[in-house]
Amino acid sequence: MITRILLAYDGSEPADHAFTFAVDLAKKYQASLTALAVARPPDIGDDVETRAIMENSQRHYRRLLGQLQHKAVAEKIDVKLEVKVGHPAEQIVNYAEQHQIDAIVMGHRGKTFLERWRLGSVSQRVLQYAHCPVIVVR
C-alpha cells in the first residue's frame, strides 16, 4: 500500500509532469505527498562564495516549491515542502529511507546518452539505490 509519496522536484518541465502524476497518485491512494528539492553545492569555490551560492539556490527552490504548494491546494492535496543540500540522488534516497517513503516520483531530464554516461543521471542513481519503487515520468 502506498501511504507516503516523495516527489523529487527541480523545477524542470519533466518535474512538473512528475508533480501532476504524484498528485494523481496521492489522490488515488489517499497518501501524503512530500516535495523535495535538492540544492547542489558547487564543485569549486571559496567558503564565502559557496555559502552565497547555496543560500541563493535554497531560496530559488523554496520559491519553486511554494508555487507547487499553490497548485496542490487547488487540487485539494496537502504537500510537505523540503529543501536539502547535497548530491541530489543521495539526498533523495536518504530522505526516502529516513521517512519511510513508499514511492518516489521524479522527472526524467532527457539528457543524451553521452551526458548520462559522462555526468551520471540522478534518476538512474535513485533507481539503483532506492529501497522503494521509483516512478520516472517523461
Secondary structure, DSSP 8 states (H G I E B T S, - for coil): ---EEEEE--SSHHHHHHHHHHHHHHHHHT-EEEEEEEE---SS--HHHHHHHHHHHHHHHHHHHHHHHHHHHHTT--EEEEEEES-HHHHHHHHHHHTT-SEEEEE-----HHHHHHH--HHHHHHHH-SS-EEEE-
